[in-house]
């Protein structure tokens, strides 16, 4: 009887094991893994319209671009960006995964848990407006696309672009005015991206490399 009982148990294990394995959830692939990131600053025209601005493309715009890669997502050695006082730039993030596929759309698809912060400049030196649209063409504040306006000349500083992955419910406490909040870590979560590049804000007449 004992041998028969053991035989029944063994058969039961063999029978049920495959069905259990089929029910095991497949581990979710992290769609936010980033292999490279590029920040592009494209000059645009800022047109006052009542209490807000319209941003229009122009012919032959000034374009500044920097690519970050490697384990620490560093820019090329000695690279720096020159942005001119009085000009507005469309700041766009492009990210790719380790297979070279673009992934920045993922941040927009998960707008409720993502927001970019633009840090490093002194107060009243820059202004920034989020300009993202979701799949339904609704405005969302994420920072994959936005408009950066240079107000004043300043010494060289390190511009820091942080794409924050927020804990559930945290984004409800963030407004568009928090775009340069130096205390952004109060909005709990983790950084998907933390990109740093040297920037010089210059007057056009006094621009000297």
N, C-alpha and C positions, 0 to 999 in steps of 0.2 A: 504493500500500500504506500509505503514511504517513497519508493522509487516512482510509482505511478503519480504521486502527488507532485514530485519534483519535475516530472516530465510535463505535467499540465502547466506548471508555472513557467517553464522554459518556453513552451509553445505560445503562452499568453504574451510573454515579453517580445518574442519575435513578431507576433501578430500586431501588437499595438505600437511598437517602436516607430515604424514608418509613418503611421498616421499622426503621431505626436510631432514628429520632426516637420511635417508639412505645416503644422499649425504654428511653429516657431516664427515670430515676426522677423523679417529681414532687417538687419541693422540699417538705419537711415544713413544715406550718403550725405556727408556734410557739403551742402551746395555753396557754402560761404568760404571754402578754402581758396586762398588767393596765392597765385604763383608770381604774378606781376601786377603792378598798378601804375597807371599813368594819369597825371594831372595836366590838363590842357587849359591854358588861359587865352581866350580869343577875344580881341577887342570888339566891342559892340557900341552902338549909339544908345544912350539913355535919354529918353524923351519924357519930360514931365507931363502928367495927365491927371488933372484934378489932385487927389490926395495920394497918388501913386505914380509909378513910372512904367513906361513901355520900353522894351529893349529890342532894338532892331539890328539886324545884320548890316554890315557895311562892306564896301568894296576894298579889297587889299588890306584886310585887318592885320594888326600886329598880333602875332601868335607866339606864346611861350609855352614850352612843354617840357615835362620832366618825367622820366620813367624810373620806377623803383622795383628792385628785384633782389633775389637772394634771401637767405634765411631771416635776415634782419630788415628786409625791405628798404635798402639804402639807395639813394640816388647816385649817379656817377660822381666820381671824385672831383672836387673843386667846382661842381656846377652851382650856378646861382641864377636867379631870375631877376630881371629889371622890369618893374611895372611903373607906369607913369602917372603922376598926380593929375587928377581931373578926368582920368579915363575909367571906363567900366569894362570889365572882362567877364565873359561867360566862363565860369569854372566848371569843368566837366571831369568826372572820374570814369576811367575805363579800367576794369579789372579782368584778369584772366586766371583760370585755374591752372593746375600743373600740366594739363594737356593742351593749353593754349586756347581754351574756349572762353569767350567772354562771359563774365558772371555778375557784372554790376546790376543787371536787371533783378537779380535775387534780392538785393537790398530794397528795391522798389516793391517787389512782390510781397515782402515782409515789412512794409512800411511801419506797421504798428510796433515793431521792435527795433527799428534802426533810425539813427539820426547822426548827421555829421556835425562836428564842431571845428571852427576855424580859429586857431589860437596863435599867440605869439606876438601880435602887434599891440602897441600901446592903445589905450582908449582913444576914440575919436580919430583914428588913423584910417580905418577901413569901415565900410558898411557891406553887409551881405544880405541877399534876399534868396530864399529857397525858391526853386523854379521847377520842381519835379511834378510829373503827372503819372498816375497809376494806369493800369490796363484799361480802366473805364474813363480815362481822361480827367479824373478828378485831381485837384491839387493836393499834394502831400508834402510834408516837410521831411525830407530825407537828406538831401545834399549830394546826390549823384550829379545833379545839375543845379547851378545857382549863379547869381550875378554879384561880382565883387567890385566895389567902387573904391578907388584910391582917393582919399581926401587930402592928405598932407604928406609932405616929404619927411623921410625919417632915415636914421642910420640903418645899416644892415642889421637884420634880425632873422631868427629862424621861424619860418612859418610852419605851423603844425596842423595837419589835417587828420582828424580822428573820426573814423566811422565807428560809432558806438553801437554794440549789440545790447539792447536794454532788456532787463528782466520784464516779465509780463506785467502790464498795468502801469509801468513807470512813465511811459511816454505821455500819459495824460497830464503829468506835472511839468511838461516842457513846452515852452512857447517859441515862436520864431525869433524872439528877442534873445534867446539863450544861445544863439549861434556862436558867440565868442565867450561863453561862460567859462572862466578859468577853473571854476569849481565843478566842472562837468561830472566828476566822479561821484558827486552826490546822487546822480541819476544812475542807480545801481545797474551793473551789467559787466560786460567785458568789451575790449576793443577788438573789432575785426581787422581794423587798419589803424596804424599810427605812423603817418608819413611826415617826414621833416625835410625841409629844403630852405636854403639861405635865400632871402629876398631883400632887394634894395628898392625902395620907393623913391623915385627921382622926379625932379622937374625936367620937362623936355629940354629947356634951354641949358640946364646945368648937367645934363647927362654926360658922364665921363666914365668910361671903363678903366 
